[in-house]
Amino acid sequence: MGDLEEGFEIPEEWYAGFDRETGKVVTIDDETMRVASDAEDQGLKIEEMDTDSEIIAQMLPLAWAIVSDLKNKRFIELPSKWNFHEYRRMEEFIETLPAGRAQERLWSAISRKGAFRRFKDEAHRLDVIDAWYDFRQTAMRRLLRDWAENHGLALVEKSPEA
């Protein structure tokens, strides 16, 4: 679960997926994925690909495996932040608060431009930010558990020492 959470939190532009062969979460930056995808579109083999970046060169075999694996389903893309609907999660969190000042101020914060920043700022001022982060993590874990179940994957919680 911890590996899925880390993969979920990477930048939106990156690829995050689960490798059924190794049982690990893999993440690849968008530039490396673009290079691999462009090479596949051009019909190049991985040996024919050239890059100036040592980092891209190191990650290219994995990126190549991902872009060329669409039919085999070795790699399963993790759900993205778009699947999470963070704005909806903020609404759900506000609904869990007792009616009153905190609820009113948070509803107001998300009703204007800059909703995410305003929400967090107001949650800090109201001293409910820790409750928000706990709520968000629970919702994220629920999304990841459902995703894993839908793909026939069993999740294991690692102990902190592992």
PETA-V26733 format. One record per backbone hydrogen bond with DSSP energy under -1.0 kcal/mol. NH is the residue of the N-H (numbers start at 1). CO is the residue of the C=O. Records with the same first field share a line. If there is no record, write none. Layout:
NH=CO  CO
//
This chain:
5=1
6=2
7=3
8=4
9=5
10=7
14=11
15=28
17=26
18=76
19=24
20=74
23=19
26=17
28=15
33=29
34=30
35=31
36=32
37=33
38=34
39=35
40=36
41=37
42=38
43=40
44=39
48=45
49=46
57=53
58=54
59=55
60=56
63=59
64=60
65=61
66=62
67=63
68=64
69=66
73=69
76=18
78=16
85=81
89=85
90=86
91=87
92=88
93=89
94=90
95=91
96=93
97=94
104=100
105=101
106=102
107=103
108=104
109=105
110=106
118=114
119=115
120=116
121=117
122=118
123=119
124=120
125=121
126=122
127=124
128=123
132=128
133=129
134=130
135=131
136=132
137=133
138=134
139=135
140=136
141=137
142=138
143=139
144=140
145=141
146=142
147=143
148=144
149=145
150=146
151=147
152=149
153=148
162=159
//
